[in-house]
Structure formats: C-alpha cells, structure tokens
Amino acid sequence: MPFNLDEFVASPSVEELDSLKKSEIVKVAKHYGIEFQPLMRKDEIKRYVLEYLVDESILPSTVLETAITVPTDNTFELKRLEMEMNKEIRLKELEKEEREMQMQREKEEKAREHEFRLKQLELGVIKGSDPKIGLDTVGLFDVSKHVKFVPKFQEDNVEKFFNHFEKLGEQLKGPRDKWSILIQSNFTGKAQEVYSALSIEDSMDYHKV
C-alpha cells in the first residue's frame, strides 16, 4: 500500500514509522519542520521524528525506550565519506606514480638507444669528415683506436680538458665531426648526464657538446 503522509500525520504510530522507507521518513520530517542532514541514515532521521513526536506529546515517551538507539549525528556517514575520499586520493597517487614510472622508463629507453648508437659509432670504422674541415678525409678513421689518447675528464676544470683534447685532436689529425664521440667516452658525473640528454644530432656536434 503506498504511503499517505496525511494519514500518518492524522494517526502516527511507531509501527508505521518503522515500516517506512527513508524517502518517506524524510517527507514526515519535513512536514513537521524537523531539521536534519540529507546524508544522515534512515534510523537517525527516524529517531529525530520520534523525539519530536514525544516532545509534542503526540506519542508517549515510552516509544523512545523501545526505539533503536542510533547516533544522533552523522558520524557514520562522515566516516564513509572520509574512506571514499582517501580511496580517491590513493587512486590519484597511484596514477601519478604510474605516470612517473612511465616517464622514467621512456627516459631510460632513450638513454639506452643513445648509448647503443654511440657504441656503434665507437666500435665501427667511420669514414673521414667533410673535406672543408681540412683534416684526414682520405681513408678511414677508427674511433676505437684513438679513444685511448683522450685525456682524463676533469669536472672541476672543464676548460683545461677541452684545451688539452683539442691540441691532441689536431696532432692525431682526427676528423672534427668525430671529436664528440671521442670525448664522451671519458665524461663523468654531471657532464655525462647532460651529454646523455642531448639528441643524437646534437651529440655529434662537437661545438654543441
């Protein structure tokens, strides 16, 4: 039988109140002007209605003794909302961690490809540079045979390292477009990180390095 608010107001009872749905109890509470929070549970709103009916002497006070004792605030609902919020925050943290891991994997993959390309250039026999440079343009230039002549890299005295290397490069008659391959083999620390971040094209340009 559908709920009839007028019939309930005309003859309220605990039994009928117990049989009502939350939406129906909400209608009763609003009819009597009872203040409540929409997020409150059904039993909490029902308790408010019973207390009101007892205060107005519509129902006897004994009904409160047999009524279900429930919290008179929305503690449970707030706890549920807090758990949902924490769950959402955790999901966002996991998504962020996944993005960071993906970026790190892409960075490492790029570094491996970069290193692989450089190793190919170091170990392979590479043709001479452009004739305009005026250096050894005839025959082949073997990087692996010349890398041992590169001076030790000094991170605290970079200028000295490059001056020493350039003099050595002129003496060895090595093609300038292969100088970057030679010097990178001795890079350490910050210099190695910066070099790894360069594109293949830029890493082959000695002046950019």
C-alpha positions as CSV (number, residue, x, y, z in Angstrom):
1,M,0.0,0.0,0.0
2,P,1.5,3.4,-1.0
3,F,2.5,5.8,1.8
4,N,0.0,8.5,2.6
5,L,1.5,11.4,4.5
6,D,-1.8,12.8,5.6
7,E,-3.0,9.5,7.1
8,F,0.3,9.1,9.0
9,V,0.0,12.7,10.4
10,A,-3.6,12.1,11.4
11,S,-2.6,8.9,13.3
12,P,1.1,8.4,13.7
13,S,2.5,5.2,15.2
14,V,5.9,3.7,15.9
15,E,4.8,0.6,13.9
16,E,4.0,2.5,10.8
17,L,7.1,4.7,11.1
18,D,9.2,1.5,11.3
19,S,7.7,0.3,8.0
20,L,8.6,3.5,6.1
21,K,11.4,3.9,3.6
22,K,14.0,6.6,4.1
23,S,12.4,8.8,1.5
24,E,9.0,8.5,3.3
25,I,10.5,9.3,6.7
26,V,12.2,12.4,5.1
27,K,8.7,13.6,4.0
28,V,7.4,13.1,7.6
29,A,10.4,15.1,9.0
30,K,9.9,17.9,6.5
31,H,6.2,18.0,7.3
32,Y,7.0,18.6,11.0
33,G,9.8,21.1,10.2
34,I,12.4,18.8,11.7
35,E,16.0,19.8,10.8
36,F,18.3,17.0,9.7
37,Q,21.2,16.4,7.3
38,P,20.4,14.7,3.9
39,L,23.4,12.4,4.4
40,M,22.1,11.1,7.7
41,R,21.0,7.4,7.8
42,K,17.4,6.4,7.9
43,D,17.5,5.3,11.5
44,E,18.9,8.7,12.5
45,I,16.2,10.7,10.8
46,K,13.6,8.3,12.3
47,R,15.0,9.0,15.8
48,Y,14.6,12.7,15.3
49,V,11.0,12.2,14.2
50,L,10.2,10.1,17.3
51,E,11.8,12.6,19.6
52,Y,9.8,15.3,18.0
53,L,6.5,13.4,18.4
54,V,7.3,12.7,22.0
55,D,8.2,16.3,22.7
56,E,4.9,17.4,21.2
57,S,3.1,14.8,23.3
58,I,1.8,13.1,20.1
59,L,3.4,9.8,21.2
60,P,4.3,8.5,24.7
61,S,7.8,8.8,25.9
62,T,8.0,5.0,26.2
63,V,8.4,4.7,22.5
64,L,11.9,6.1,22.9
65,E,12.8,3.3,25.2
66,T,12.0,0.6,22.6
67,A,13.3,2.5,19.6
68,I,16.6,1.6,18.1
69,T,19.4,3.6,19.7
70,V,21.4,5.2,16.9
71,P,23.9,8.1,16.9
72,T,22.3,11.5,16.9
73,D,24.9,12.8,14.4
74,N,26.2,11.8,11.0
75,T,29.4,10.2,12.3
76,F,29.0,7.0,10.2
77,E,28.2,8.9,7.1
78,L,31.2,11.2,7.6
79,K,33.4,8.1,8.1
80,R,32.1,6.6,4.9
81,L,32.8,9.8,3.0
82,E,36.3,10.0,4.5
83,M,37.0,6.4,3.4
84,E,35.8,7.2,-0.1
85,M,37.9,10.4,-0.2
86,N,41.0,8.5,1.0
87,K,40.4,5.9,-1.7
88,E,40.1,8.6,-4.4
89,I,43.3,10.2,-3.1
90,R,45.1,6.9,-3.2
91,L,44.0,6.2,-6.8
92,K,45.3,9.6,-7.8
93,E,48.6,8.9,-6.1
94,L,48.8,5.5,-7.9
95,E,48.1,7.2,-11.3
96,K,50.8,9.8,-10.6
97,E,53.3,7.1,-9.7
98,E,52.4,5.2,-12.9
99,R,53.0,8.3,-15.0
100,E,56.3,9.0,-13.3
101,M,57.4,5.3,-13.8
102,Q,56.4,5.6,-17.5
103,M,58.4,8.8,-17.9
104,Q,61.4,7.1,-16.2
105,R,61.1,4.1,-18.5
106,E,60.9,6.3,-21.6
107,K,63.9,8.3,-20.3
108,E,65.9,5.1,-19.7
109,E,64.9,3.7,-23.1
110,K,66.0,6.9,-24.8
111,A,69.3,6.8,-22.9
112,R,69.9,3.1,-23.9
113,E,69.2,3.9,-27.6
114,H,71.5,6.9,-27.3
115,E,74.3,4.8,-25.8
116,F,73.8,2.0,-28.3
117,R,74.1,4.4,-31.2
118,L,77.3,5.8,-29.7
119,K,78.8,2.4,-29.1
120,Q,78.1,1.5,-32.7
121,L,79.9,4.7,-33.8
122,E,82.8,4.0,-31.4
123,L,83.3,0.4,-32.4
124,G,82.6,0.7,-36.1
125,V,85.0,2.0,-38.7
126,I,83.9,5.5,-39.6
127,K,84.6,7.4,-42.8
128,G,86.5,10.7,-42.7
129,S,85.0,14.1,-42.3
130,D,84.0,16.8,-44.7
131,P,86.9,17.9,-46.9
132,K,86.2,21.6,-46.0
133,I,87.5,20.8,-42.5
134,G,91.0,20.2,-43.9
135,L,91.7,17.2,-41.8
136,D,92.1,13.5,-42.6
137,T,89.4,13.0,-45.3
138,V,91.0,10.1,-47.1
139,G,90.7,6.6,-45.9
140,L,89.0,5.6,-42.6
141,F,89.1,6.8,-39.0
142,D,88.9,4.2,-36.4
143,V,87.4,5.7,-33.2
144,S,88.2,2.7,-31.0
145,K,91.9,3.1,-31.8
146,H,92.1,6.7,-30.9
147,V,89.8,6.9,-27.8
148,K,92.7,5.8,-25.6
149,F,94.5,9.0,-26.3
150,V,91.7,11.2,-24.9
151,P,92.8,12.9,-21.7
152,K,91.1,12.1,-18.4
153,F,88.0,14.3,-17.9
154,Q,88.2,16.8,-15.0
155,E,84.8,18.0,-13.9
156,D,86.3,20.8,-11.8
157,N,88.5,22.1,-14.7
158,V,86.5,21.6,-17.9
159,E,88.3,24.3,-19.9
160,K,91.6,22.6,-19.3
161,F,90.2,19.3,-20.5
162,F,88.9,20.7,-23.8
163,N,92.1,22.7,-24.5
164,H,94.1,19.6,-24.0
165,F,91.9,17.5,-26.1
166,E,91.7,20.0,-29.0
167,K,95.5,20.1,-29.2
168,L,95.6,16.3,-29.1
169,G,92.9,16.2,-31.8
170,E,95.0,18.4,-34.1
171,Q,98.0,16.2,-33.6
172,L,96.1,13.0,-34.3
173,K,94.5,14.5,-37.4
174,G,91.2,13.2,-36.3
175,P,88.1,14.5,-38.1
176,R,86.4,17.2,-36.1
177,D,83.0,15.7,-36.6
178,K,84.2,12.7,-34.7
179,W,85.6,14.6,-31.7
180,S,82.4,14.5,-29.8
181,I,82.4,10.7,-30.0
182,L,85.9,10.6,-28.6
183,I,85.4,13.0,-25.6
184,Q,82.1,11.5,-24.5
185,S,83.8,8.2,-23.6
186,N,85.6,10.0,-20.8
187,F,82.7,12.1,-19.4
188,T,81.7,11.5,-15.8
189,G,79.2,12.9,-13.4
190,K,77.1,15.9,-14.5
191,A,78.8,16.1,-17.9
192,Q,77.7,12.5,-18.6
193,E,74.1,13.3,-17.6
194,V,74.0,16.4,-19.8
195,Y,75.5,14.6,-22.8
196,S,73.0,11.7,-22.5
197,A,70.2,14.2,-22.6
198,L,71.3,15.5,-26.0
199,S,69.7,14.3,-29.2
200,I,71.7,12.1,-31.5
201,E,72.3,15.0,-33.9
202,D,73.4,17.4,-31.2
203,S,75.6,14.8,-29.5
204,M,77.5,14.5,-32.8
205,D,78.2,18.3,-32.9
206,Y,81.4,19.0,-31.1
207,H,80.7,22.7,-30.7
208,K,77.3,22.0,-29.1
209,V,78.8,19.4,-26.8
